[in-house]
Amino acid sequence: WLSYSKENNFYRGQKINPLCNFLELNKKTDWNSIIIAPKIKKVIKRNVHNLYSNRDILAKNKISIKRGIILCGVPGTGKTMLCKVLANEMPMTIIYVLPSDIRRICDVSRICEMAKDLSPTLLILEDIDYIAEDRDFSGHGGNLCIELMNRMDGLQEEFKNVITIATTNMIDKVEKAIKNRPGRFDKVIEVDVPAAKERKKMIEMFTKNFKLHKDVDIKAIVKETEGMPGAFIFHISEYAAILAIEDKSMDKKDIAIVKQEHFNEAIEESKDKDFGCGSEYEPKEKMGFH
């Protein structure tokens, strides 16, 4: 009966959190809705999409689709958005885990058991530094991290047919024995701040719902936003529209007409913001699932 229940589990192929609540994903969130360096997209697709698509051929060659990837970089560069795209598009079991879902060792073991029993599974671990903090850095034994390593190593039962994607804003804080170590996490991919070409595409995408005045200089905005993550560019684009509405700069249908001065003010207010590692006391944003 136990074997039968595992093979016919209702949750296999579903998109859930560790409490088996279904994720309400935005169906419009796909690769076209995210602007990211082509090389990053290529590596992720190769290690997730292609691996899953070739799983039957790989199985014939006695190769498991087990793979671990860490997405690292400063906040706001699109790591979570990448995870949402994969959660939305991959036709396999999705288990989306937030730091608040893991407080005890038994939580780690339970989630890993779920991932294994419902495989093929894409296991997404947000902010892995919370549970896999470097033991030299934290000064404690890192029991959660040790349990995660043991599970991924398959010490109790082989952790196969599970692709694990983890995110972190602080890769230096992640345990050395877990990052970039074949069998646990095979790759660490840095999701960097957008280049000029990507920033231009972002500005065009984020301003498509309102009008741009003829005095708007896209090239100047691209230059002024150098070094900013995509989340800040989105904020600047939206805030510029808010400033336009405050100035009554709208057409007859109340659609904002954004001028260069509105962008200048929005950029000026965002320039000195710290979008590095963030504050230790700043509350983490929720995933964005409704």
C-alpha positions as CSV (number, residue, x, y, z in Angstrom):
1,W,0.0,0.0,0.0
2,L,2.9,2.4,0.8
3,S,4.4,1.7,-2.6
4,Y,1.0,2.2,-4.3
5,S,0.4,5.5,-2.5
6,K,3.8,6.8,-3.5
7,E,3.2,5.9,-7.2
8,N,-0.3,7.4,-7.3
9,N,0.2,10.4,-5.0
10,F,-2.3,13.2,-5.9
11,Y,0.4,15.9,-5.4
12,R,2.8,14.5,-8.0
13,G,3.0,17.0,-10.8
14,Q,1.4,19.8,-8.8
15,K,2.8,23.1,-7.8
16,I,2.8,23.4,-4.0
17,N,4.5,24.7,-0.9
18,P,5.8,22.5,1.9
19,L,2.3,22.5,3.6
20,C,0.8,21.1,0.3
21,N,-1.0,24.4,-0.4
22,F,-1.3,25.0,-4.1
23,L,0.7,27.9,-5.6
24,E,-1.4,30.5,-7.4
25,L,1.0,31.4,-10.2
26,N,0.6,34.2,-12.7
27,K,0.3,32.3,-16.0
28,K,1.8,35.3,-17.8
29,T,5.1,34.9,-16.0
30,D,7.3,33.3,-18.6
31,W,10.7,33.8,-20.3
32,N,9.3,36.7,-22.3
33,S,8.4,38.6,-19.1
34,I,11.9,38.5,-17.7
35,I,14.9,40.4,-19.1
36,I,18.2,38.7,-18.2
37,A,21.6,38.1,-19.8
38,P,21.2,35.4,-22.5
39,K,24.1,33.3,-21.1
40,I,22.3,33.0,-17.8
41,K,19.1,31.9,-19.5
42,K,21.0,29.4,-21.6
43,V,22.7,27.8,-18.6
44,I,19.5,27.5,-16.6
45,K,17.6,26.1,-19.5
46,R,20.4,23.5,-20.1
47,N,20.4,22.4,-16.5
48,V,16.7,22.4,-15.9
49,H,14.6,22.3,-19.1
50,N,16.9,20.1,-21.2
51,L,17.7,17.8,-18.3
52,Y,14.0,17.2,-17.7
53,S,13.2,16.8,-21.4
54,N,15.9,14.1,-21.8
55,R,15.1,12.3,-18.5
56,D,13.9,9.1,-20.3
57,I,17.1,8.9,-22.4
58,L,19.2,9.7,-19.4
59,A,17.5,6.9,-17.4
60,K,18.4,4.4,-20.2
61,N,22.0,5.5,-19.7
62,K,21.7,5.1,-15.9
63,I,22.0,8.9,-15.4
64,S,19.7,10.6,-12.9
65,I,18.4,14.1,-13.5
66,K,19.6,15.1,-10.0
67,R,21.1,18.6,-10.2
68,G,21.7,21.5,-7.8
69,I,22.0,25.2,-8.8
70,I,22.5,28.2,-6.7
71,L,21.4,31.6,-8.1
72,C,23.4,34.4,-6.3
73,G,23.6,38.1,-6.6
74,V,22.5,41.4,-5.0
75,P,18.8,41.8,-4.3
76,G,16.5,42.8,-7.1
77,T,18.4,41.2,-10.0
78,G,15.7,38.7,-10.9
79,K,16.6,35.5,-9.0
80,T,13.1,35.1,-7.6
81,M,11.6,36.0,-10.9
82,L,13.6,33.2,-12.6
83,C,12.3,30.8,-10.0
84,K,8.7,31.9,-10.7
85,V,9.3,31.4,-14.4
86,L,10.6,27.8,-13.8
87,A,7.8,27.1,-11.4
88,N,5.3,28.3,-13.9
89,E,6.7,26.5,-17.0
90,M,8.2,23.2,-15.8
91,P,5.7,20.3,-16.2
92,M,6.9,18.5,-13.1
93,T,6.2,18.6,-9.3
94,I,7.2,22.1,-7.9
95,I,7.9,22.5,-4.2
96,Y,8.5,26.2,-3.4
97,V,10.2,26.7,0.0
98,L,10.7,29.9,1.9
99,P,13.0,30.4,4.9
100,S,9.9,30.5,7.2
101,D,9.0,26.9,6.1
102,I,12.2,25.5,7.7
103,R,12.8,26.0,11.4
104,R,13.8,22.5,12.5
105,I,15.8,19.6,11.3
106,C,12.6,17.6,10.7
107,D,11.4,20.3,8.3
108,V,14.4,19.7,6.1
109,S,13.9,15.9,6.2
110,R,10.2,16.2,5.5
111,I,10.6,18.5,2.5
112,C,13.4,16.4,1.0
113,E,11.2,13.3,1.5
114,M,8.3,15.1,-0.3
115,A,10.6,16.1,-3.2
116,K,11.9,12.5,-3.5
117,D,8.4,10.9,-3.3
118,L,6.8,13.2,-5.8
119,S,9.7,13.1,-8.3
120,P,10.5,14.2,-10.9
121,T,10.6,17.4,-8.7
122,L,11.9,20.9,-9.0
123,L,12.7,21.9,-5.4
124,I,13.1,25.7,-5.0
125,L,14.8,27.0,-1.8
126,E,14.6,30.7,-1.4
127,D,17.4,32.4,0.6
128,I,19.4,29.3,1.3
129,D,21.8,31.2,3.4
130,Y,19.2,31.1,6.2
131,I,19.4,27.4,6.5
132,A,22.9,26.7,5.0
133,E,24.9,29.4,6.8
134,D,28.7,28.8,6.8
135,R,29.6,27.2,10.1
136,D,32.7,29.3,10.4
137,F,30.6,32.4,9.9
138,S,27.7,31.5,12.3
139,G,29.8,29.9,15.0
140,H,27.3,27.1,15.5
141,G,27.0,23.5,14.3
142,G,24.7,24.2,11.4
143,N,22.4,21.3,12.0
144,L,19.9,22.3,9.3
145,C,22.7,22.6,6.8
146,I,24.1,19.2,7.8
147,E,20.7,17.6,7.4
148,L,20.3,19.2,3.9
149,M,23.8,17.9,2.9
150,N,23.0,14.4,4.1
151,R,19.7,14.3,2.2
152,M,21.3,15.6,-1.0
153,D,24.1,13.1,-0.7
154,G,21.5,10.3,-0.4
155,L,22.9,8.9,2.8
156,Q,19.5,7.4,3.8
157,E,18.0,7.0,0.3
158,E,19.1,8.2,-3.1
159,F,18.0,11.7,-3.7
160,K,17.5,11.2,-7.5
161,N,15.2,12.8,-10.0
162,V,15.2,16.1,-8.0
163,I,16.5,19.3,-9.4
164,T,17.2,21.8,-6.7
165,I,17.3,25.6,-7.3
166,A,18.4,27.8,-4.5
167,T,18.7,31.6,-4.2
168,T,20.9,33.8,-2.0
169,N,21.8,37.5,-1.8
170,M,24.9,36.5,0.2
171,I,26.8,33.6,-1.4
172,D,29.8,34.2,0.9
173,K,27.6,33.4,3.9
174,V,26.7,29.9,2.4
175,E,28.4,26.9,3.9
176,K,31.5,26.0,1.8
177,A,30.7,22.3,1.9
178,I,27.4,22.8,0.2
179,K,28.0,25.4,-2.6
180,N,29.6,24.5,-5.9
181,R,30.1,20.9,-4.8
182,P,29.1,18.2,-7.3
183,G,26.4,16.0,-5.8
184,R,25.0,18.8,-3.8
185,F,25.0,22.1,-5.8
186,D,26.9,21.6,-9.0
187,K,26.7,25.2,-10.2
188,V,26.7,28.7,-8.7
189,I,25.3,31.2,-11.2
190,E,25.7,34.9,-10.5
191,V,22.7,36.9,-11.6
192,D,24.4,40.2,-12.1
193,V,22.9,43.7,-12.5
194,P,21.6,44.3,-16.0
195,A,24.0,45.6,-18.8
196,A,23.0,48.7,-20.8
197,K,21.2,46.6,-23.5
198,E,19.1,44.9,-20.8
199,R,18.4,48.2,-19.0
200,K,17.0,49.7,-22.2
201,K,14.7,46.7,-22.7
202,M,13.6,47.0,-19.1
203,I,12.7,50.7,-19.4
204,E,10.8,50.0,-22.6
205,M,8.9,47.1,-21.0
206,F,8.2,48.9,-17.7
207,T,6.8,52.1,-19.4
208,K,4.7,50.4,-22.0
209,N,1.4,51.1,-20.1
210,F,1.8,54.8,-20.2
211,K,3.1,57.5,-22.7
212,L,6.5,59.0,-22.9
213,H,6.8,62.7,-23.7
214,K,9.0,63.5,-26.7
215,D,11.6,65.1,-24.4
216,V,12.4,61.7,-22.8
217,D,15.9,60.6,-23.5
218,I,16.1,56.8,-23.1
219,K,19.8,56.7,-23.6
220,A,20.4,59.2,-20.8
221,I,18.1,57.1,-18.5
222,V,20.0,53.9,-19.4
223,K,23.3,55.7,-18.5
224,E,21.9,57.1,-15.2
225,T,20.7,53.6,-14.1
226,E,24.1,51.9,-14.5
227,G,24.7,49.4,-11.7
228,M,21.1,49.3,-10.6
229,P,19.2,46.0,-10.3
230,G,16.1,45.4,-12.4
231,A,13.8,45.9,-9.4
232,F,15.1,49.5,-9.0
233,I,14.6,50.2,-12.7
234,F,11.0,49.0,-12.4
235,H,10.6,51.3,-9.3
236,I,12.0,54.3,-11.2
237,S,9.8,53.7,-14.2
238,E,6.6,53.4,-12.1
239,Y,7.5,56.2,-9.8
240,A,8.1,58.5,-12.7
241,A,4.6,57.8,-13.9
242,I,3.3,58.6,-10.4
243,L,5.1,61.9,-10.5
244,A,3.6,62.6,-13.9
245,I,0.1,62.0,-12.5
246,E,0.8,64.3,-9.6
247,D,1.7,67.0,-12.1
248,K,-1.5,66.4,-14.0
249,S,0.5,65.3,-17.0
250,M,-2.1,63.0,-18.5
251,D,-4.0,62.5,-21.8
252,K,-7.8,62.6,-22.1
253,K,-8.1,59.0,-20.9
254,D,-6.0,59.7,-17.7
255,I,-3.0,57.8,-19.1
256,A,0.2,59.3,-17.6
257,I,2.5,61.3,-20.0
258,V,5.9,60.9,-18.4
259,K,8.5,63.6,-19.1
260,Q,12.3,63.6,-18.7
261,E,12.0,65.7,-15.5
262,H,9.9,62.9,-13.9
263,F,12.5,60.3,-14.7
264,N,15.2,62.6,-13.4
265,E,13.4,63.1,-10.1
266,A,12.7,59.4,-9.7
267,I,16.4,58.5,-10.5
268,E,17.6,61.1,-8.0
269,E,15.5,59.7,-5.2
270,S,16.8,56.2,-5.9
271,K,20.4,56.9,-6.5
272,D,21.6,56.7,-2.9
273,K,19.6,53.7,-2.0
274,D,21.6,50.7,-0.8
275,F,20.8,47.8,-3.1
276,G,23.8,45.7,-1.9
277,C,23.3,43.1,0.7
278,G,20.4,44.9,2.4
279,S,19.8,45.5,6.1
280,E,19.9,42.7,8.6
281,Y,16.8,44.2,10.2
282,E,14.9,44.7,7.0
283,P,12.0,42.3,6.7
284,K,12.2,39.9,3.8
285,E,9.6,40.4,1.0
286,K,7.2,37.5,0.5
287,M,7.3,35.4,-2.6
288,G,4.5,37.3,-4.4
289,F,2.2,34.3,-4.8
290,H,-1.3,35.5,-4.0
